Amino acid sequence: MKSREEKYQILESLTEKLKNSEVIYLTDTSDLNVETINNLRRLCFRRNVTMEVVKNTLLKKAMGQSEKDLEPLYETLAGPTSLMLSDTGNVPAKLIKEFQKARKLEKPVIKGAYVGESFYIGADQLDILASIKSKEELIGDVIGLLQSPATNVISALQSGGNTLSGLVKTLSEKEEG
């Protein structure tokens, strides 16, 4: 049994993690054997996703102290809970889908998630979460959109250059004549 001081330190650490995370997933990893859980942890580590099993009462306290309104996630705090934290909104969802498919398992299951100040409750949100674009993907899309009109204008000017110079030459010849 943990002492009061140990519990307090765990609560402080958990509160700090929640405070500093913009991507929070709550999952159910129960029924997975030790080997499978260890494989999931390794995959999380490789994808820069922090994963830890937490007690619901402790997690709820930490959520309340995190300076974020995470109350919509309280309803998911039943049964075993694993906390996944990431810097990118779609990474944990993609990781879960990949893990389930590779091992032909139904778990881990998403209980709830907090991504970009939005809440996603229930396992049926997995595909939606996986399709969320990362900041880098969105920036790439914007750059692509911005480059596209400029590229079209430049190519039109280059391809029409001969026509334009021919038109100018014809008009100047008419004026002289």
N, C-alpha and C positions, 0 to 999 in steps of 0.2 A: 504494500500500500504506500502511496506517495504521501509525503509530508505536505503540510499546508504551504510551506515555502516553495517546494517543488511545483505544486499546482499553480501557485502564483506566478512563478517564472515561466511556466508553460503558457499560461494565460497571457502574460505580457508579450511573449514571443509571437504567439498566434495573432494577437491584436495588431502588433506591428506589421506582420506579414499581410494581413487583410487591409490595413491602412494603406500600404504601399502597392497594392495590386489592383489593376484595372480589369483583370480577367480572373474570375473565381468560378471554379466548377465544383459542385458537390456530386459525388458519384457513389454508387453501391458496388463494392467489390466483394461482397460476402459470397460464400460458396466457392471462391477461387482458392486452389491449394497454394501452399507456400512457394512452390516452384513457379507457378503461373504468376503470382503476385510479384515475385522477384524479377521475372521477365518483363512485366509491366513497368516496374520501377526503373529497370535499365533503359527501356524504351523512352520513358519520361525523361530520364537524365540526358539521353542523347538529343532530345528535342527541347531542352531547356524548360521542362515543365517540372515544377516541384510537386511531389505527391506525398501525402502523409495521412495515416488513419487517425481520426480525431474522435473524441467523445462529444456527442451532440450537446450536452449541457455546457461544456467548456467552449465549444464553437459558438453557441448562441450568446454566451457572455462576451466572447471576443468580438462577435459581430456588433453587439450593442455598444461596445467601447471603441469601435474602429473609425468613428467619425463619418461613416457612410450609412445610408439608410438601406440596410440589407434585410429589413423585416419581411419582404415577400419570400425570402428563402427559408424563413423559420418553419413554414409548413412542410418543408422537405426533410427536416431534422427528425427522422424516425428510422429506426433500424441502423445498421452499420453505415458509417459515412467516411468516405475518403475525400480529402480536400486536394484539389489540383489547382495550382497557380501558374500563370504564364504571362508573358509580355504580349502575346499575340492571340487575338480572340478566337481564331479558328483552329489553332494548333492542337489543343486538347481534344476537340471533337474529331478532327481528322485522325489523331492518334488512336482514339477509342474505336472508331470505325475500322481502321486498319487492324488493330489488335483483335477485335471481334471476328473479322473476316478471316484472318490468318489462322486463328485457332478454332474457328467454327464455334464460338461461344456467344452467349447473350450478354455476358458481363465483361467489363464494367458497364453499368447503366447510369445514364445521367439522371440525377434527381432534380437538379436545378443549376442554373448558371447566372452569373452577373458579368456582362460584357458590355463595355462602353456605356455604362449607366442604364442598360436595359436588362430586364430579367427574362429568363427562359426557364419554364417549369415543366418538368416531365421528360421521359425518355423519347417521346415523339419529337422533341426539339433538336435531336442530334443532327439531322440533315440540314436544318436551318443554320445551326451553329457552325457546321463544317463549311457552309457556303459563304459565311461572312468573310468579306475581303479584309486582308491585313492592311495596315497603314501603307506599307511599301507597295502592295498591289494597287491600292487606290491612287497613290502618287504616280505609278506607272501608267495607269489608265488616263489620268489627267494629262500627263506629258504626251501620251499618244494622241489624245484628242487635240491638244494644242499644236502638235507638230503636223498633224494631218492637213489642216487648211493651208498652212504655210507651204507644205510640200506640194499641194495641188496648185497653188498660185505660182510657185517657182517653176514647176514643170510646164504649166500653161504658157508662162512667159518664154521659157526656153524653146518649147516646141513651136510656139507661134512667132518666135523671133524672126524667122525668115519671112513670114507673111507680113509682119509688122514693118520690117525694113523695106520689103517690096512695095507696100502701100505708101510709105513715106516717099520712096523714090519716084513712084508713079505720080503722086500728088505734086512733088517738086518739079517734075518734068512738065506737068500740065501748066503750072504757074509760069514757067519759063517760056513755054510755047505759046 
